[in-house]
């Protein structure tokens, strides 16, 4: 929260050209946050909650200590037989349903959802959440709102008449400037819509990514990673920062800072020693920009991890992930394939 209101975009200032001090302050912040951390209780500068619904923020641009504004994370809780207030904003949002079931009304269309679905609020959507059932519903909300704010896409608010209506002509169809074909894309991604694959990262199902041209979401990419008890993910290096949400299990993440050596060109220098970050179910784990990361499951505790990143990094030229070590399950599966090929 800001001193006078909600922070939509955080400023970045320096008296020198280098921004190393800012990065080091960011890297010094605690990266694991649990239910005790509420950085914004949605009482100032928000419009979504009703008398019954509740919203609280875990990560946002106004945080002290500051982590990131490429991704923002909050939760929405709807008690049984309730709804929140509707509103509209230009930025997209992705809702992962942690508990319960219900439905959305987006632009006067209904979209039903239940536990483990990923639900999209599309660009320029008037939307409202409903829970007509007796049990409560809880959603994890991840969005790249600041990307819209930086680009001046700030037309948002509650339903109501246009100010100074006499200055404007009749209504036009806003969708005329949307990407062609978006109305045919899915707004709810169910587990059955995804395929599990054993990859260098581990066993994953991709819920949203550029290659998923059936999904109506362009800003936040999402996948679920499963790590067997006592095992680990692949050790990977990427430029995009990430937010992991621990659905089940516990364990820790190792993260290696990558420094830029600016000589005749950019060189990467990976830290010799990682930092270690313990986590449990319900925690968020933040991985900063330009880091190497590896996730470990505790003995006897398999892990389910949601992973999110802002897709803008891919459009800026950071479209690759470098694997310094493959997940053990991937190594085993490729070895088995090699043995079978040798026997053929």
ZIJOTA-V631956 format. One record per backbone hydrogen bond with DSSP energy under -0.5 kcal/mol. CO is the residue of the C=O (numbers start at 1). NH is the residue of the N-H. E is the energy in kcal/mol with one decimal. If there is no record, write none. Layout:
# ZIJOTA-V631956
CO | NH | E
CO | NH | E
This chain:
# ZIJOTA-V631956
5 | 2 | -2.4
6 | 8 | -0.7
19 | 23 | -2.0
20 | 24 | -2.6
21 | 25 | -2.0
22 | 26 | -2.0
23 | 27 | -2.7
24 | 28 | -1.2
26 | 29 | -1.2
31 | 33 | -0.5
31 | 286 | -2.3
33 | 284 | -2.6
34 | 37 | -2.0
36 | 38 | -0.7
40 | 57 | -2.7
48 | 85 | -2.8
54 | 77 | -2.8
56 | 75 | -2.7
57 | 39 | -2.2
57 | 40 | -0.7
59 | 73 | -2.1
60 | 63 | -1.4
72 | 143 | -1.9
73 | 58 | -2.6
73 | 59 | -1.9
74 | 141 | -3.5
75 | 56 | -1.6
76 | 139 | -2.5
77 | 54 | -2.1
77 | 79 | -0.5
78 | 137 | -2.6
79 | 82 | -0.5
82 | 131 | -3.0
87 | 127 | -2.7
88 | 157 | -2.7
89 | 125 | -1.3
90 | 124 | -0.7
93 | 121 | -2.9
94 | 96 | -0.5
94 | 142 | -2.7
95 | 97 | -0.6
95 | 119 | -3.3
96 | 98 | -0.8
96 | 140 | -2.8
97 | 116 | -2.9
99 | 138 | -1.6
100 | 115 | -1.0
102 | 113 | -2.7
103 | 130 | -2.7
104 | 106 | -0.5
104 | 111 | -2.1
105 | 107 | -0.5
105 | 128 | -1.1
106 | 109 | -2.0
109 | 106 | -2.8
111 | 104 | -2.7
113 | 102 | -2.4
114 | 117 | -1.9
117 | 97 | -2.5
117 | 119 | -0.5
118 | 189 | -3.3
119 | 95 | -3.3
120 | 122 | -0.6
121 | 93 | -1.7
122 | 125 | -0.6
125 | 89 | -1.2
125 | 127 | -0.6
126 | 107 | -2.9
127 | 87 | -1.9
128 | 105 | -2.1
129 | 84 | -1.7
130 | 103 | -2.3
131 | 82 | -2.0
133 | 81 | -1.7
137 | 78 | -3.0
138 | 98 | -2.0
138 | 99 | -1.9
139 | 76 | -2.1
139 | 141 | -0.5
140 | 96 | -3.1
140 | 142 | -0.5
141 | 74 | -2.3
142 | 94 | -2.1
143 | 72 | -2.6
144 | 147 | -1.6
144 | 148 | -0.8
145 | 148 | -0.8
145 | 149 | -2.0
146 | 150 | -3.0
147 | 151 | -1.1
148 | 153 | -2.6
149 | 152 | -1.6
152 | 154 | -1.5
154 | 156 | -1.1
157 | 88 | -2.8
162 | 165 | -0.8
164 | 167 | -2.4
165 | 168 | -1.9
172 | 174 | -0.7
173 | 176 | -1.7
174 | 177 | -1.7
175 | 178 | -1.6
179 | 182 | -1.7
181 | 184 | -1.5
182 | 185 | -1.7
186 | 216 | -2.5
187 | 120 | -3.0
188 | 190 | -0.7
189 | 118 | -2.5
190 | 193 | -2.1
191 | 194 | -1.7
195 | 206 | -0.5
197 | 199 | -0.8
197 | 204 | -2.7
200 | 327 | -2.2
201 | 234 | -1.8
202 | 199 | -3.0
202 | 204 | -0.7
203 | 226 | -2.6
204 | 197 | -2.7
205 | 207 | -0.6
205 | 224 | -2.3
208 | 222 | -1.6
209 | 212 | -2.0
211 | 213 | -1.6
212 | 215 | -1.4
214 | 186 | -3.9
215 | 217 | -1.3
219 | 221 | -0.5
219 | 311 | -3.1
221 | 309 | -1.7
222 | 207 | -1.9
222 | 208 | -2.2
223 | 307 | -2.8
224 | 205 | -1.9
225 | 305 | -2.8
226 | 203 | -1.0
227 | 303 | -2.9
228 | 231 | -2.3
231 | 297 | -2.4
234 | 236 | -0.7
235 | 324 | -2.7
235 | 325 | -1.4
236 | 293 | -2.7
237 | 322 | -2.5
238 | 291 | -1.2
239 | 290 | -1.5
242 | 287 | -2.4
243 | 308 | -2.1
244 | 285 | -2.9
245 | 247 | -0.9
245 | 306 | -2.9
246 | 282 | -3.0
248 | 304 | -1.9
249 | 281 | -0.5
250 | 298 | -2.4
251 | 279 | -2.5
252 | 296 | -3.2
253 | 277 | -2.2
254 | 294 | -1.9
255 | 257 | -0.5
255 | 275 | -2.8
256 | 292 | -2.4
257 | 259 | -0.6
257 | 271 | -2.8
259 | 261 | -0.6
259 | 269 | -2.5
260 | 262 | -0.7
261 | 263 | -1.0
261 | 267 | -2.1
265 | 263 | -2.2
267 | 261 | -3.1
268 | 270 | -0.5
269 | 259 | -2.9
275 | 255 | -2.3
277 | 253 | -2.1
279 | 251 | -2.1
280 | 283 | -2.0
283 | 246 | -2.5
284 | 33 | -2.2
285 | 244 | -3.0
286 | 288 | -0.5
287 | 242 | -2.2
290 | 258 | -1.3
291 | 238 | -1.5
292 | 256 | -2.8
293 | 236 | -2.4
294 | 254 | -2.8
295 | 233 | -2.8
296 | 252 | -1.9
298 | 230 | -1.3
298 | 301 | -1.9
303 | 227 | -1.8
304 | 247 | -2.0
304 | 248 | -1.5
305 | 225 | -3.1
306 | 245 | -2.5
307 | 223 | -1.8
308 | 243 | -1.9
309 | 221 | -2.6
310 | 313 | -1.4
311 | 314 | -1.3
311 | 315 | -1.1
312 | 316 | -1.2
313 | 318 | -2.2
314 | 317 | -1.0
317 | 319 | -0.8
321 | 323 | -0.5
322 | 237 | -2.6
322 | 324 | -0.6
325 | 235 | -2.7
327 | 330 | -0.7
327 | 331 | -2.1
328 | 332 | -2.5
329 | 333 | -2.1
330 | 334 | -2.5
331 | 335 | -2.0
332 | 336 | -2.1
333 | 337 | -2.1
334 | 338 | -2.2
335 | 339 | -2.3
336 | 340 | -2.3
337 | 341 | -2.3
338 | 342 | -1.9
339 | 343 | -1.3
340 | 344 | -1.0
